[in-house]
């Protein structure tokens, strides 16, 4: 089960990077639009990191 979770979370991080940072770096919108997108992407990264750390701490073998 741990392996499936890590593969899933890795795929989610890759998708967020591809679909989140792509518009920040390559979009032709205004600077405010890019910054808003960057803030949303950073918040998604923080949420995913928090979920991953919670899972790791919960399932840590002693």
C-alpha positions in Angstrom: 0.0 0.0 0.0 2.9 2.4 0.7 4.3 1.9 -2.8 0.9 2.7 -4.4 0.7 5.9 -2.3 4.2 7.0 -3.2 3.6 6.4 -6.9 0.3 8.3 -6.7 1.8 11.2 -4.9 4.8 11.3 -7.2 2.5 11.4 -10.2 0.4 14.2 -8.6 3.5 16.3 -7.9 4.7 15.8 -11.5 1.2 16.8 -12.9 1.1 19.9 -10.6 4.6 20.9 -11.8 3.7 20.4 -15.5 0.2 22.0 -15.5 1.0 24.5 -12.7 4.4 25.9 -13.5 3.9 25.8 -17.3 1.4 28.6 -17.2 3.5 30.6 -14.8 6.6 30.4 -17.0 5.1 30.3 -20.5 1.8 32.2 -20.3 1.4 35.4 -22.2 -1.0 36.9 -19.6 -0.4 39.8 -17.3 2.1 39.7 -14.5 -0.7 39.7 -11.9 -2.2 36.6 -13.5 1.1 34.8 -13.4 1.7 35.7 -9.8 -1.8 34.5 -8.8 -1.2 31.2 -10.6 2.2 30.9 -8.8 0.6 31.5 -5.4 -2.1 28.8 -6.1 0.6 26.3 -7.3 2.7 27.0 -4.1 -0.4 26.4 -2.0 -1.1 23.1 -3.8 2.5 22.1 -3.2 2.2 22.9 0.5 -1.0 20.9 0.8 0.4 17.9 -1.0 3.6 18.1 1.2 1.5 18.3 4.3 -0.6 15.2 3.2 2.5 13.3 2.4 4.3 14.1 5.6 1.2 13.2 7.6 1.0 9.8 5.8 4.6 9.1 6.4 4.5 10.0 10.1 1.3 8.0 10.6 2.7 4.9 8.9 6.2 5.0 10.3 7.3 1.6 11.6 8.9 1.7 15.0 
